[in-house]
Structure formats: structure tokens, C-alpha cells
Amino acid sequence: MEELELLPWDKELRHCNLKRGDLVLMKSGHHAIVTNVRHEPFTESNFTEWAYELPPYVDVFYCDGAEPGSCNVTRVEKIISASR
């Protein structure tokens, strides 16, 4: 049976499949390790219907340059090795 690829961000389900410690390939071609997944907290005062469509941000540590960074989860191309 063929194994299905786990997408970093499931657009239809609005679900982030990234976890802390995952090794990922960025769309820029760099390899990185996810150090944190940040979901924006919503309160009644700043919540709107489109809030469900916002993907989270991830903090990463780039393996190539040994430096930290952060970006929107949509900048992650694929999960290479999941830490599950």
C-alpha cells in the first residue's frame, strides 16, 4: 500500500500538521527543524469569520546556515521526517 504524504498545512481542513521537532524542506530549498508552532489567540473582540482561514506561524532553525527564523506555515514545502 502506498504511503500518503502529510502536508504541512491542510488548506481544506484548516489544520497544521507540523509539530515541534519535525525536519522540513522549505520552499526556498533550505532544510529546517521546527522549534515552535504559533497559533494566533483570538478573543471575542478581535475574532472574525476569516480568522479560521489564517495559517499559523512556525519558528524554525535552519540546518544550512545554523540560524533561527520564523515564517508562515505555507512557506514549508513538505515534511521530511516527522517527530511523532
C-alpha positions in Angstrom: 0.0 0.0 0.0 1.3 3.4 -0.9 2.0 5.9 1.9 0.2 9.2 1.8 2.3 12.4 2.1 1.4 14.5 5.1 1.0 18.1 4.0 2.4 20.9 6.4 -0.9 22.9 6.0 -4.2 21.3 5.1 -6.0 24.2 3.4 -9.4 22.5 3.2 -9.4 21.3 6.8 -7.6 24.3 8.1 -5.2 22.1 10.0 -1.5 22.4 10.7 0.3 19.0 10.6 3.6 20.4 11.8 4.9 19.5 15.3 7.9 20.7 17.2 11.0 18.7 16.1 9.9 18.0 12.6 12.5 18.2 9.9 11.1 20.1 6.9 12.0 21.3 3.4 11.3 24.9 2.9 10.0 26.3 -0.5 13.4 28.2 -0.6 15.1 24.8 -0.8 16.6 25.0 2.8 16.2 22.3 5.4 14.9 23.4 8.8 13.8 22.0 12.1 10.5 23.3 13.5 11.1 24.7 17.0 7.6 26.1 17.7 4.1 26.4 16.0 2.4 29.6 16.9 -1.4 29.9 16.6 -2.7 33.4 17.0 -5.0 33.6 20.0 -8.4 35.1 19.3 -10.7 36.9 21.8 -14.3 37.9 21.2 -13.1 41.5 20.5 -10.8 40.6 17.6 -12.4 37.4 16.3 -13.9 37.4 12.8 -15.1 34.6 10.4 -12.0 34.8 8.3 -9.8 34.0 11.4 -10.3 30.3 10.7 -8.5 30.8 7.3 -5.3 32.1 8.8 -2.5 29.6 8.8 -0.2 29.6 11.9 3.4 30.8 12.0 6.3 28.4 12.7 9.7 29.1 14.3 12.4 27.2 12.7 16.2 26.5 13.0 17.8 26.4 9.6 20.2 23.4 9.2 22.2 25.0 6.3 23.1 28.3 8.0 22.6 27.3 11.6 20.4 30.3 12.3 16.9 30.7 13.7 14.0 32.2 11.7 10.2 32.3 11.5 7.6 32.2 8.7 4.1 31.4 7.8 3.4 27.6 7.6 2.6 28.0 3.9 6.4 28.6 3.3 7.1 24.9 4.2 7.1 22.7 1.2 7.0 19.3 2.8 7.7 17.3 6.0 10.8 15.2 5.6 10.8 13.5 8.9 8.0 13.8 11.5 8.8 13.6 15.2 5.8 11.6 16.3 
